[in-house]
């Protein structure tokens, strides 16, 4: 055996010896399931753990994190979207297996697709124009997500050839045409520097939401004056005796909040050594002890302000804006272009979009506002439904902005049920939630449709009682 072969085998042995150890306990806390993870400290290991939990739509209500020395000890209190413990044994085994093998499952798999990454200045009808260009170039959109924030837009779109179903990256001339036309669409005349970025990546093995954070961060969407009354409260102070910077955040709690924060800290090259997260009512309190990757705490006022702005932006990017419209129908080439054209012609702006296609069925969710970001006139919604075709395409009832959190929770609940169905659970109740929501709203109005979240956990910041190894 050659020396290089020996080195490779040794590296594999070291990885196997330091694989994360997971303990999932339902007896410690009366209101949540406790997930304890012990692992060798390595760059990004915390983000991997949080990403795996949030990808399964688990709500992290409480957490303690410590990584002094060469070992991580992380404790997460999680619940499902109804605030209940995890009781499905298939789901529990799936979590254990996923975390223990996280070194080999770092990214989402979109095999056989080509990924398009876009950032630019947002405007009414932009996504409609993007989808129209892709339809003209015979590119079939399979998966896509788009976020808007601070007048900017970032989108990841997975496409394949509309005829053969194969990736388009095998044809270099076609790739250049796609990039060129999308680049021209995203150009803005407002003088914004570096306003347009398009990228075609091959293989499509990227975590979409993390990549959206990265694209908006590179696009410097955080450069704005935040409204102090509505923006998240973020402070950064140095603990000079210990060589840490202490980052405190206070904001409204929501799903995937911890992921968004840890993702931003990781991408800004900050290492989390200790952290405590708790939720009181609807408010989340997060505290992190961090150092930069060079081993130093935050060492200047400009760096401190930049960190604060980036964390505020990361929390706000995922905020749901506008009225939620959903359509579910048989997929076909050009469907997205047709539907978004109707939205554009009615002067509506897509503030956020999630596109998915599975087994020939397209499920497209749009959060839309008027051109000024305000509430939409109900008559416009009625007109849109008539133009799209109520009999041919199922369009979910629109909800007023005051109900948007309830609707988002319902969407995430459906995703969680779908995920559990894939790992051994049943799929019978997949659409029951949306049916109940719609009926409640029609019968009793907004109040009946709201969901009360119970089982919120309260715990002191900085407590480390549960940080002992299992």
Secondary structure as UniProt FT lines:
FT   HELIX           3..17
FT   STRAND          21..25
FT   STRAND          33..40
FT   TURN            43..44
FT   HELIX           45..55
FT   TURN            56..57
FT   STRAND          59..66
FT   TURN            69..70
FT   STRAND          71..79
FT   TURN            81..82
FT   HELIX           89..100
FT   HELIX           102..104
FT   TURN            111..112
FT   STRAND          114..121
FT   TURN            124..125
FT   HELIX           126..136
FT   TURN            137..138
FT   STRAND          139..149
FT   TURN            150..151
FT   STRAND          152..161
FT   TURN            162..164
FT   TURN            169..170
FT   HELIX           172..186
FT   TURN            193..194
FT   STRAND          197..202
FT   HELIX           208..218
FT   TURN            219..222
FT   TURN            228..230
FT   STRAND          233..239
FT   TURN            240..243
FT   STRAND          244..252
FT   TURN            255..256
FT   HELIX           257..267
FT   TURN            268..269
FT   STRAND          270..280
FT   TURN            281..282
FT   STRAND          283..292
FT   TURN            293..294
FT   HELIX           301..317
FT   STRAND          323..330
FT   TURN            333..334
FT   HELIX           335..345
FT   TURN            346..347
FT   STRAND          348..358
FT   TURN            359..360
FT   STRAND          361..370
FT   TURN            371..372
FT   HELIX           378..388
FT   TURN            390..392
FT   STRAND          394..395
FT   HELIX           401..403
FT   HELIX           404..422
FT   TURN            423..424
FT   TURN            428..431
FT   HELIX           432..444
FT   HELIX           446..449
FT   TURN            461..462
FT   HELIX           465..467
//
